Amino acid sequence: MPVITTLHAGIPEAVRDRQEGLLSKEGDADGMAANIVELAQSHSLSESLGMAAWERARSCFTWQHERANILRLTGLEAHA
């Protein structure tokens, strides 16, 4: 499934605009609606964004990846 979301907090780190989904500014109801309509009208865009989102999640946000990041950020990677 493609992602339709806002540019809030860390969301753009996980979902890159027009790569894994469509992002709009917070509070921009018209922009969010336009993104929904765009995906509803383009099966190929919906499919390509959805596949890219699945691939990104699978490669960047697995438990193993998150664990490695936490250990690195806390300086504990040498002890693991």
PDB file of N, CA, C and O in Angstrom:
ATOM      1  N   MET A   1       0.839  -1.183   0.000  1.00  0.00           N
ATOM      2  CA  MET A   1       0.000   0.000   0.000  1.00  0.00           C
ATOM      3  C   MET A   1       0.884   1.248   0.000  1.00  0.00           C
ATOM      4  O   MET A   1       1.861   1.309   0.747  1.00  0.00           O
ATOM      5  N   PRO A   2       0.565   2.214  -0.803  1.00  0.00           N
ATOM      6  CA  PRO A   2       1.298   3.480  -0.748  1.00  0.00           C
ATOM      7  C   PRO A   2       0.893   4.240   0.510  1.00  0.00           C
ATOM      8  O   PRO A   2      -0.156   3.981   1.101  1.00  0.00           O
ATOM      9  N   VAL A   3       1.724   5.159   0.898  1.00  0.00           N
ATOM     10  CA  VAL A   3       1.481   5.942   2.105  1.00  0.00           C
ATOM     11  C   VAL A   3       1.035   7.347   1.719  1.00  0.00           C
ATOM     12  O   VAL A   3       1.617   7.976   0.835  1.00  0.00           O
ATOM     13  N   ILE A   4       0.008   7.825   2.386  1.00  0.00           N
ATOM     14  CA  ILE A   4      -0.412   9.217   2.255  1.00  0.00           C
ATOM     15  C   ILE A   4      -0.372   9.785   3.659  1.00  0.00           C
ATOM     16  O   ILE A   4      -1.119   9.340   4.531  1.00  0.00           O
ATOM     17  N   THR A   5       0.493  10.763   3.888  1.00  0.00           N
ATOM     18  CA  THR A   5       0.693  11.274   5.235  1.00  0.00           C
ATOM     19  C   THR A   5       1.144  12.730   5.196  1.00  0.00           C
ATOM     20  O   THR A   5       1.124  13.380   4.150  1.00  0.00           O
ATOM     21  N   THR A   6       1.548  13.222   6.360  1.00  0.00           N
ATOM     22  CA  THR A   6       1.978  14.620   6.462  1.00  0.00           C
ATOM     23  C   THR A   6       3.468  14.723   6.759  1.00  0.00           C
ATOM     24  O   THR A   6       4.125  13.735   7.088  1.00  0.00           O
ATOM     25  N   LEU A   7       3.974  15.918   6.638  1.00  0.00           N
ATOM     26  CA  LEU A   7       5.379  16.219   6.922  1.00  0.00           C
ATOM     27  C   LEU A   7       5.555  16.473   8.422  1.00  0.00           C
ATOM     28  O   LEU A   7       6.054  17.526   8.818  1.00  0.00           O
ATOM     29  N   HIS A   8       5.155  15.529   9.238  1.00  0.00           N
ATOM     30  CA  HIS A   8       5.205  15.683  10.689  1.00  0.00           C
ATOM     31  C   HIS A   8       6.363  14.887  11.274  1.00  0.00           C
ATOM     32  O   HIS A   8       6.591  13.736  10.901  1.00  0.00           O
ATOM     33  N   ALA A   9       7.088  15.508  12.189  1.00  0.00           N
ATOM     34  CA  ALA A   9       8.155  14.851  12.957  1.00  0.00           C
ATOM     35  C   ALA A   9       9.070  14.025  12.052  1.00  0.00           C
ATOM     36  O   ALA A   9       9.628  14.554  11.090  1.00  0.00           O
ATOM     37  N   GLY A  10       9.228  12.738  12.350  1.00  0.00           N
ATOM     38  CA  GLY A  10      10.151  11.893  11.600  1.00  0.00           C
ATOM     39  C   GLY A  10       9.539  11.175  10.420  1.00  0.00           C
ATOM     40  O   GLY A  10      10.199  10.343   9.797  1.00  0.00           O
ATOM     41  N   ILE A  11       8.303  11.472  10.098  1.00  0.00           N
ATOM     42  CA  ILE A  11       7.645  10.782   8.987  1.00  0.00           C
ATOM     43  C   ILE A  11       8.433  10.919   7.683  1.00  0.00           C
ATOM     44  O   ILE A  11       8.619   9.917   6.992  1.00  0.00           O
ATOM     45  N   PRO A  12       8.903  12.117   7.313  1.00  0.00           N
ATOM     46  CA  PRO A  12       9.644  12.221   6.048  1.00  0.00           C
ATOM     47  C   PRO A  12      10.947  11.410   6.005  1.00  0.00           C
ATOM     48  O   PRO A  12      11.482  11.149   4.928  1.00  0.00           O
ATOM     49  N   GLU A  13      11.447  11.019   7.162  1.00  0.00           N
ATOM     50  CA  GLU A  13      12.623  10.150   7.203  1.00  0.00           C
ATOM     51  C   GLU A  13      12.250   8.738   6.747  1.00  0.00           C
ATOM     52  O   GLU A  13      13.030   8.064   6.074  1.00  0.00           O
ATOM     53  N   ALA A  14      11.067   8.310   7.118  1.00  0.00           N
ATOM     54  CA  ALA A  14      10.614   6.964   6.770  1.00  0.00           C
ATOM     55  C   ALA A  14       9.924   6.913   5.415  1.00  0.00           C
ATOM     56  O   ALA A  14      10.086   5.950   4.665  1.00  0.00           O
ATOM     57  N   VAL A  15       9.158   7.947   5.105  1.00  0.00           N
ATOM     58  CA  VAL A  15       8.404   7.996   3.854  1.00  0.00           C
ATOM     59  C   VAL A  15       8.855   9.225   3.080  1.00  0.00           C
ATOM     60  O   VAL A  15       8.572  10.358   3.469  1.00  0.00           O
ATOM     61  N   ARG A  16       9.552   8.987   1.992  1.00  0.00           N
ATOM     62  CA  ARG A  16      10.040  10.095   1.173  1.00  0.00           C
ATOM     63  C   ARG A  16       8.979  10.456   0.129  1.00  0.00           C
ATOM     64  O   ARG A  16       8.416   9.587  -0.537  1.00  0.00           O
ATOM     65  N   ASP A  17       8.724  11.757   0.007  1.00  0.00           N
ATOM     66  CA  ASP A  17       7.673  12.235  -0.883  1.00  0.00           C
ATOM     67  C   ASP A  17       7.913  11.791  -2.319  1.00  0.00           C
ATOM     68  O   ASP A  17       8.983  12.016  -2.883  1.00  0.00           O
ATOM     69  N   ARG A  18       6.909  11.163  -2.895  1.00  0.00           N
ATOM     70  CA  ARG A  18       6.885  10.681  -4.265  1.00  0.00           C
ATOM     71  C   ARG A  18       7.880   9.555  -4.518  1.00  0.00           C
ATOM     72  O   ARG A  18       8.165   9.217  -5.667  1.00  0.00           O
ATOM     73  N   GLN A  19       8.400   8.982  -3.452  1.00  0.00           N
ATOM     74  CA  GLN A  19       9.235   7.789  -3.586  1.00  0.00           C
ATOM     75  C   GLN A  19       8.544   6.575  -2.965  1.00  0.00           C
ATOM     76  O   GLN A  19       8.447   5.520  -3.592  1.00  0.00           O
ATOM     77  N   GLU A  20       8.062   6.736  -1.716  1.00  0.00           N
ATOM     78  CA  GLU A  20       7.294   5.669  -1.067  1.00  0.00           C
ATOM     79  C   GLU A  20       5.860   6.088  -0.774  1.00  0.00           C
ATOM     80  O   GLU A  20       5.038   5.261  -0.380  1.00  0.00           O
ATOM     81  N   GLY A  21       5.563   7.342  -0.962  1.00  0.00           N
ATOM     82  CA  GLY A  21       4.223   7.830  -0.683  1.00  0.00           C
ATOM     83  C   GLY A  21       4.085   9.290  -1.063  1.00  0.00           C
ATOM     84  O   GLY A  21       4.968   9.875  -1.690  1.00  0.00           O
ATOM     85  N   LEU A  22       2.957   9.866  -0.672  1.00  0.00           N
ATOM     86  CA  LEU A  22       2.689  11.270  -0.952  1.00  0.00           C
ATOM     87  C   LEU A  22       2.528  12.001   0.367  1.00  0.00           C
ATOM     88  O   LEU A  22       1.747  11.584   1.222  1.00  0.00           O
ATOM     89  N   LEU A  23       3.258  13.084   0.533  1.00  0.00           N
ATOM     90  CA  LEU A  23       3.237  13.854   1.767  1.00  0.00           C
ATOM     91  C   LEU A  23       2.658  15.235   1.519  1.00  0.00           C
ATOM     92  O   LEU A  23       2.813  15.802   0.438  1.00  0.00           O
ATOM     93  N   SER A  24       1.996  15.763   2.520  1.00  0.00           N
ATOM     94  CA  SER A  24       1.487  17.125   2.460  1.00  0.00           C
ATOM     95  C   SER A  24       1.799  17.816   3.780  1.00  0.00           C
ATOM     96  O   SER A  24       2.119  17.163   4.774  1.00  0.00           O
ATOM     97  N   LYS A  25       1.704  19.123   3.782  1.00  0.00           N
ATOM     98  CA  LYS A  25       1.947  19.883   5.007  1.00  0.00           C
ATOM     99  C   LYS A  25       0.854  19.564   6.024  1.00  0.00           C
ATOM    100  O   LYS A  25      -0.279  19.249   5.661  1.00  0.00           O
ATOM    101  N   GLU A  26       1.211  19.653   7.290  1.00  0.00           N
ATOM    102  CA  GLU A  26       0.210  19.450   8.342  1.00  0.00           C
ATOM    103  C   GLU A  26      -0.894  20.489   8.209  1.00  0.00           C
ATOM    104  O   GLU A  26      -0.626  21.667   7.976  1.00  0.00           O
ATOM    105  N   GLY A  27      -2.119  20.048   8.357  1.00  0.00           N
ATOM    106  CA  GLY A  27      -3.245  20.954   8.266  1.00  0.00           C
ATOM    107  C   GLY A  27      -3.678  21.290   6.852  1.00  0.00           C
ATOM    108  O   GLY A  27      -4.649  22.023   6.660  1.00  0.00           O
ATOM    109  N   ASP A  28      -2.978  20.769   5.867  1.00  0.00           N
ATOM    110  CA  ASP A  28      -3.299  21.059   4.469  1.00  0.00           C
ATOM    111  C   ASP A  28      -4.303  20.027   3.945  1.00  0.00           C
ATOM    112  O   ASP A  28      -3.936  19.069   3.265  1.00  0.00           O
ATOM    113  N   ALA A  29      -5.561  20.245   4.274  1.00  0.00           N
ATOM    114  CA  ALA A  29      -6.608  19.302   3.875  1.00  0.00           C
ATOM    115  C   ALA A  29      -6.733  19.211   2.365  1.00  0.00           C
ATOM    116  O   ALA A  29      -6.966  18.128   1.828  1.00  0.00           O
ATOM    117  N   ASP A  30      -6.580  20.336   1.671  1.00  0.00           N
ATOM    118  CA  ASP A  30      -6.667  20.323   0.209  1.00  0.00           C
ATOM    119  C   ASP A  30      -5.526  19.504  -0.399  1.00  0.00           C
ATOM    120  O   ASP A  30      -5.736  18.743  -1.343  1.00  0.00           O
ATOM    121  N   GLY A  31      -4.330  19.665   0.144  1.00  0.00           N
ATOM    122  CA  GLY A  31      -3.181  18.897  -0.337  1.00  0.00           C
ATOM    123  C   GLY A  31      -3.351  17.412  -0.070  1.00  0.00           C
ATOM    124  O   GLY A  31      -3.031  16.586  -0.925  1.00  0.00           O
ATOM    125  N   MET A  32      -3.849  17.067   1.104  1.00  0.00           N
ATOM    126  CA  MET A  32      -4.091  15.668   1.443  1.00  0.00           C
ATOM    127  C   MET A  32      -5.148  15.085   0.509  1.00  0.00           C
ATOM    128  O   MET A  32      -4.990  13.972   0.008  1.00  0.00           O
ATOM    129  N   ALA A  33      -6.226  15.835   0.275  1.00  0.00           N
ATOM    130  CA  ALA A  33      -7.288  15.378  -0.618  1.00  0.00           C
ATOM    131  C   ALA A  33      -6.749  15.184  -2.034  1.00  0.00           C
ATOM    132  O   ALA A  33      -7.086  14.204  -2.698  1.00  0.00           O
ATOM    133  N   ALA A  34      -5.923  16.103  -2.493  1.00  0.00           N
ATOM    134  CA  ALA A  34      -5.342  15.993  -3.836  1.00  0.00           C
ATOM    135  C   ALA A  34      -4.478  14.742  -3.947  1.00  0.00           C
ATOM    136  O   ALA A  34      -4.492  14.070  -4.978  1.00  0.00           O
ATOM    137  N   ASN A  35      -3.731  14.426  -2.900  1.00  0.00           N
ATOM    138  CA  ASN A  35      -2.910  13.216  -2.910  1.00  0.00           C
ATOM    139  C   ASN A  35      -3.771  11.962  -2.970  1.00  0.00           C
ATOM    140  O   ASN A  35      -3.444  11.017  -3.689  1.00  0.00           O
ATOM    141  N   ILE A  36      -4.867  11.947  -2.221  1.00  0.00           N
ATOM    142  CA  ILE A  36      -5.776  10.799  -2.239  1.00  0.00           C
ATOM    143  C   ILE A  36      -6.378  10.622  -3.633  1.00  0.00           C
ATOM    144  O   ILE A  36      -6.424   9.510  -4.158  1.00  0.00           O
ATOM    145  N   VAL A  37      -6.831  11.710  -4.220  1.00  0.00           N
ATOM    146  CA  VAL A  37      -7.418  11.650  -5.560  1.00  0.00           C
ATOM    147  C   VAL A  37      -6.377  11.195  -6.581  1.00  0.00           C
ATOM    148  O   VAL A  37      -6.670  10.377  -7.452  1.00  0.00           O
ATOM    149  N   GLU A  38      -5.164  11.727  -6.470  1.00  0.00           N
ATOM    150  CA  GLU A  38      -4.110  11.340  -7.418  1.00  0.00           C
ATOM    151  C   GLU A  38      -3.862   9.842  -7.382  1.00  0.00           C
ATOM    152  O   GLU A  38      -3.761   9.204  -8.430  1.00  0.00           O
ATOM    153  N   LEU A  39      -3.762   9.276  -6.190  1.00  0.00           N
ATOM    154  CA  LEU A  39      -3.536   7.829  -6.102  1.00  0.00           C
ATOM    155  C   LEU A  39      -4.756   7.033  -6.560  1.00  0.00           C
ATOM    156  O   LEU A  39      -4.620   5.979  -7.180  1.00  0.00           O
ATOM    157  N   ALA A  40      -5.939   7.542  -6.253  1.00  0.00           N
ATOM    158  CA  ALA A  40      -7.154   6.847  -6.675  1.00  0.00           C
ATOM    159  C   ALA A  40      -7.269   6.807  -8.197  1.00  0.00           C
ATOM    160  O   ALA A  40      -7.854   5.875  -8.750  1.00  0.00           O
ATOM    161  N   GLN A  41      -6.723   7.798  -8.867  1.00  0.00           N
ATOM    162  CA  GLN A  41      -6.819   7.885 -10.321  1.00  0.00           C
ATOM    163  C   GLN A  41      -5.647   7.229 -11.051  1.00  0.00           C
ATOM    164  O   GLN A  41      -5.693   7.076 -12.272  1.00  0.00           O
ATOM    165  N   SER A  42      -4.606   6.842 -10.327  1.00  0.00           N
ATOM    166  CA  SER A  42      -3.436   6.264 -10.986  1.00  0.00           C
ATOM    167  C   SER A  42      -3.025   4.960 -10.311  1.00  0.00           C
ATOM    168  O   SER A  42      -2.299   4.952  -9.317  1.00  0.00           O
ATOM    169  N   HIS A  43      -3.509   3.865 -10.879  1.00  0.00           N
ATOM    170  CA  HIS A  43      -3.158   2.558 -10.341  1.00  0.00           C
ATOM    171  C   HIS A  43      -1.645   2.322 -10.415  1.00  0.00           C
ATOM    172  O   HIS A  43      -1.061   1.753  -9.493  1.00  0.00           O
ATOM    173  N   SER A  44      -1.020   2.752 -11.495  1.00  0.00           N
ATOM    174  CA  SER A  44       0.423   2.520 -11.652  1.00  0.00           C
ATOM    175  C   SER A  44       1.220   3.290 -10.595  1.00  0.00           C
ATOM    176  O   SER A  44       2.191   2.757 -10.058  1.00  0.00           O
ATOM    177  N   LEU A  45       0.833   4.525 -10.289  1.00  0.00           N
ATOM    178  CA  LEU A  45       1.521   5.285  -9.244  1.00  0.00           C
ATOM    179  C   LEU A  45       1.297   4.636  -7.889  1.00  0.00           C
ATOM    180  O   LEU A  45       2.232   4.485  -7.102  1.00  0.00           O
ATOM    181  N   SER A  46       0.071   4.259  -7.622  1.00  0.00           N
ATOM    182  CA  SER A  46      -0.255   3.602  -6.359  1.00  0.00           C
ATOM    183  C   SER A  46       0.566   2.330  -6.188  1.00  0.00           C
ATOM    184  O   SER A  46       1.128   2.084  -5.120  1.00  0.00           O
ATOM    185  N   GLU A  47       0.632   1.535  -7.231  1.00  0.00           N
ATOM    186  CA  GLU A  47       1.383   0.281  -7.176  1.00  0.00           C
ATOM    187  C   GLU A  47       2.882   0.525  -6.997  1.00  0.00           C
ATOM    188  O   GLU A  47       3.521  -0.150  -6.190  1.00  0.00           O
ATOM    189  N   SER A  48       3.444   1.471  -7.729  1.00  0.00           N
ATOM    190  CA  SER A  48       4.891   1.710  -7.631  1.00  0.00           C
ATOM    191  C   SER A  48       5.267   2.293  -6.274  1.00  0.00           C
ATOM    192  O   SER A  48       6.286   1.906  -5.703  1.00  0.00           O
ATOM    193  N   LEU A  49       4.467   3.212  -5.748  1.00  0.00           N
ATOM    194  CA  LEU A  49       4.749   3.760  -4.427  1.00  0.00           C
ATOM    195  C   LEU A  49       4.596   2.693  -3.348  1.00  0.00           C
ATOM    196  O   LEU A  49       5.398   2.620  -2.417  1.00  0.00           O
ATOM    197  N   GLY A  50       3.566   1.870  -3.481  1.00  0.00           N
ATOM    198  CA  GLY A  50       3.349   0.797  -2.511  1.00  0.00           C
ATOM    199  C   GLY A  50       4.496  -0.195  -2.485  1.00  0.00           C
ATOM    200  O   GLY A  50       4.949  -0.588  -1.410  1.00  0.00           O
ATOM    201  N   MET A  51       4.972  -0.603  -3.647  1.00  0.00           N
ATOM    202  CA  MET A  51       6.105  -1.537  -3.710  1.00  0.00           C
ATOM    203  C   MET A  51       7.365  -0.903  -3.143  1.00  0.00           C
ATOM    204  O   MET A  51       8.122  -1.562  -2.430  1.00  0.00           O
ATOM    205  N   ALA A  52       7.597   0.358  -3.448  1.00  0.00           N
ATOM    206  CA  ALA A  52       8.768   1.051  -2.920  1.00  0.00           C
ATOM    207  C   ALA A  52       8.675   1.184  -1.398  1.00  0.00           C
ATOM    208  O   ALA A  52       9.683   1.060  -0.703  1.00  0.00           O
ATOM    209  N   ALA A  53       7.475   1.436  -0.881  1.00  0.00           N
ATOM    210  CA  ALA A  53       7.286   1.537   0.572  1.00  0.00           C
ATOM    211  C   ALA A  53       7.576   0.203   1.243  1.00  0.00           C
ATOM    212  O   ALA A  53       8.222   0.154   2.290  1.00  0.00           O
ATOM    213  N   TRP A  54       7.097  -0.876   0.640  1.00  0.00           N
ATOM    214  CA  TRP A  54       7.341  -2.211   1.188  1.00  0.00           C
ATOM    215  C   TRP A  54       8.838  -2.525   1.193  1.00  0.00           C
ATOM    216  O   TRP A  54       9.363  -3.036   2.182  1.00  0.00           O
ATOM    217  N   GLU A  55       9.518  -2.222   0.098  1.00  0.00           N
ATOM    218  CA  GLU A  55      10.961  -2.468   0.008  1.00  0.00           C
ATOM    219  C   GLU A  55      11.732  -1.640   1.034  1.00  0.00           C
ATOM    220  O   GLU A  55      12.650  -2.145   1.680  1.00  0.00           O
ATOM    221  N   ARG A  56      11.360  -0.374   1.182  1.00  0.00           N
ATOM    222  CA  ARG A  56      12.055   0.493   2.153  1.00  0.00           C
ATOM    223  C   ARG A  56      11.831  -0.004   3.575  1.00  0.00           C
ATOM    224  O   ARG A  56      12.770  -0.058   4.369  1.00  0.00           O
ATOM    225  N   ALA A  57      10.609  -0.362   3.895  1.00  0.00           N
ATOM    226  CA  ALA A  57      10.316  -0.885   5.231  1.00  0.00           C
ATOM    227  C   ALA A  57      11.103  -2.162   5.493  1.00  0.00           C
ATOM    228  O   ALA A  57      11.652  -2.352   6.579  1.00  0.00           O
ATOM    229  N   ARG A  58      11.153  -3.025   4.501  1.00  0.00           N
ATOM    230  CA  ARG A  58      11.849  -4.305   4.640  1.00  0.00           C
ATOM    231  C   ARG A  58      13.357  -4.127   4.783  1.00  0.00           C
ATOM    232  O   ARG A  58      14.009  -4.895   5.491  1.00  0.00           O
ATOM    233  N   SER A  59      13.907  -3.128   4.120  1.00  0.00           N
ATOM    234  CA  SER A  59      15.362  -2.960   4.156  1.00  0.00           C
ATOM    235  C   SER A  59      15.849  -1.991   5.230  1.00  0.00           C
ATOM    236  O   SER A  59      16.992  -2.097   5.674  1.00  0.00           O
ATOM    237  N   CYS A  60      15.012  -1.052   5.656  1.00  0.00           N
ATOM    238  CA  CYS A  60      15.483  -0.017   6.585  1.00  0.00           C
ATOM    239  C   CYS A  60      14.880  -0.063   7.979  1.00  0.00           C
ATOM    240  O   CYS A  60      15.435   0.526   8.906  1.00  0.00           O
ATOM    241  N   PHE A  61      13.764  -0.745   8.148  1.00  0.00           N
ATOM    242  CA  PHE A  61      13.061  -0.651   9.422  1.00  0.00           C
ATOM    243  C   PHE A  61      12.726  -1.997  10.044  1.00  0.00           C
ATOM    244  O   PHE A  61      11.693  -2.146  10.697  1.00  0.00           O
ATOM    245  N   THR A  62      13.593  -2.967   9.841  1.00  0.00           N
ATOM    246  CA  THR A  62      13.408  -4.262  10.500  1.00  0.00           C
ATOM    247  C   THR A  62      13.864  -4.151  11.951  1.00  0.00           C
ATOM    248  O   THR A  62      14.547  -3.197  12.322  1.00  0.00           O
ATOM    249  N   TRP A  63      13.489  -5.115  12.755  1.00  0.00           N
ATOM    250  CA  TRP A  63      13.925  -5.127  14.153  1.00  0.00           C
ATOM    251  C   TRP A  63      15.458  -5.137  14.226  1.00  0.00           C
ATOM    252  O   TRP A  63      16.036  -4.430  15.051  1.00  0.00           O
ATOM    253  N   GLN A  64      16.109  -5.915  13.389  1.00  0.00           N
ATOM    254  CA  GLN A  64      17.569  -5.993  13.413  1.00  0.00           C
ATOM    255  C   GLN A  64      18.191  -4.633  13.088  1.00  0.00           C
ATOM    256  O   GLN A  64      19.166  -4.225  13.719  1.00  0.00           O
ATOM    257  N   HIS A  65      17.634  -3.954  12.125  1.00  0.00           N
ATOM    258  CA  HIS A  65      18.144  -2.634  11.739  1.00  0.00           C
ATOM    259  C   HIS A  65      17.945  -1.632  12.874  1.00  0.00           C
ATOM    260  O   HIS A  65      18.855  -0.870  13.202  1.00  0.00           O
ATOM    261  N   GLU A  66      16.765  -1.634  13.466  1.00  0.00           N
ATOM    262  CA  GLU A  66      16.479  -0.707  14.571  1.00  0.00           C
ATOM    263  C   GLU A  66      17.372  -1.007  15.773  1.00  0.00           C
ATOM    264  O   GLU A  66      17.870  -0.086  16.420  1.00  0.00           O
ATOM    265  N   ARG A  67      17.574  -2.282  16.073  1.00  0.00           N
ATOM    266  CA  ARG A  67      18.452  -2.668  17.188  1.00  0.00           C
ATOM    267  C   ARG A  67      19.870  -2.157  16.952  1.00  0.00           C
ATOM    268  O   ARG A  67      20.485  -1.591  17.856  1.00  0.00           O
ATOM    269  N   ALA A  68      20.387  -2.353  15.751  1.00  0.00           N
ATOM    270  CA  ALA A  68      21.730  -1.886  15.422  1.00  0.00           C
ATOM    271  C   ALA A  68      21.835  -0.372  15.572  1.00  0.00           C
ATOM    272  O   ALA A  68      22.838   0.132  16.077  1.00  0.00           O
ATOM    273  N   ASN A  69      20.802   0.360  15.137  1.00  0.00           N
ATOM    274  CA  ASN A  69      20.807   1.819  15.288  1.00  0.00           C
ATOM    275  C   ASN A  69      20.804   2.241  16.756  1.00  0.00           C
ATOM    276  O   ASN A  69      21.530   3.158  17.142  1.00  0.00           O
ATOM    277  N   ILE A  70      19.998   1.581  17.566  1.00  0.00           N
ATOM    278  CA  ILE A  70      19.948   1.914  18.994  1.00  0.00           C
ATOM    279  C   ILE A  70      21.290   1.647  19.646  1.00  0.00           C
ATOM    280  O   ILE A  70      21.786   2.476  20.410  1.00  0.00           O
ATOM    281  N   LEU A  71      21.883   0.501  19.354  1.00  0.00           N
ATOM    282  CA  LEU A  71      23.195   0.185  19.924  1.00  0.00           C
ATOM    283  C   LEU A  71      24.251   1.196  19.477  1.00  0.00           C
ATOM    284  O   LEU A  71      25.088   1.618  20.274  1.00  0.00           O
ATOM    285  N   ARG A  72      24.207   1.580  18.211  1.00  0.00           N
ATOM    286  CA  ARG A  72      25.176   2.560  17.701  1.00  0.00           C
ATOM    287  C   ARG A  72      24.971   3.913  18.365  1.00  0.00           C
ATOM    288  O   ARG A  72      25.936   4.541  18.801  1.00  0.00           O
ATOM    289  N   LEU A  73      23.732   4.366  18.445  1.00  0.00           N
ATOM    290  CA  LEU A  73      23.449   5.683  19.032  1.00  0.00           C
ATOM    291  C   LEU A  73      23.762   5.762  20.515  1.00  0.00           C
ATOM    292  O   LEU A  73      24.096   6.834  21.020  1.00  0.00           O
ATOM    293  N   THR A  74      23.660   4.641  21.219  1.00  0.00           N
ATOM    294  CA  THR A  74      23.944   4.644  22.658  1.00  0.00           C
ATOM    295  C   THR A  74      25.394   4.261  22.970  1.00  0.00           C
ATOM    296  O   THR A  74      25.807   4.233  24.129  1.00  0.00           O
ATOM    297  N   GLY A  75      26.152   3.969  21.919  1.00  0.00           N
ATOM    298  CA  GLY A  75      27.554   3.599  22.111  1.00  0.00           C
ATOM    299  C   GLY A  75      27.741   2.197  22.643  1.00  0.00           C
ATOM    300  O   GLY A  75      28.812   1.879  23.159  1.00  0.00           O
ATOM    301  N   LEU A  76      26.740   1.352  22.536  1.00  0.00           N
ATOM    302  CA  LEU A  76      26.792   0.009  23.073  1.00  0.00           C
ATOM    303  C   LEU A  76      27.074  -1.058  22.016  1.00  0.00           C
ATOM    304  O   LEU A  76      27.077  -2.247  22.335  1.00  0.00           O
ATOM    305  N   GLU A  77      27.308  -0.662  20.778  1.00  0.00           N
ATOM    306  CA  GLU A  77      27.471  -1.642  19.713  1.00  0.00           C
ATOM    307  C   GLU A  77      28.687  -2.549  19.934  1.00  0.00           C
ATOM    308  O   GLU A  77      28.663  -3.713  19.533  1.00  0.00           O
ATOM    309  N   ALA A  78      29.732  -2.041  20.557  1.00  0.00           N
ATOM    310  CA  ALA A  78      30.924  -2.850  20.804  1.00  0.00           C
ATOM    311  C   ALA A  78      30.666  -3.914  21.859  1.00  0.00           C
ATOM    312  O   ALA A  78      31.400  -4.899  21.938  1.00  0.00           O
ATOM    313  N   HIS A  79      29.628  -3.726  22.670  1.00  0.00           N
ATOM    314  CA  HIS A  79      29.313  -4.659  23.754  1.00  0.00           C
ATOM    315  C   HIS A  79      28.284  -5.704  23.351  1.00  0.00           C
ATOM    316  O   HIS A  79      27.991  -6.616  24.124  1.00  0.00           O
ATOM    317  N   ALA A  80      27.744  -5.580  22.171  1.00  0.00           N
ATOM    318  CA  ALA A  80      26.675  -6.510  21.760  1.00  0.00           C
ATOM    319  C   ALA A  80      27.230  -7.748  21.085  1.00  0.00           C
ATOM    320  O   ALA A  80      26.467  -8.625  20.682  1.00  0.00           O
TER     321      ALA A  80
END
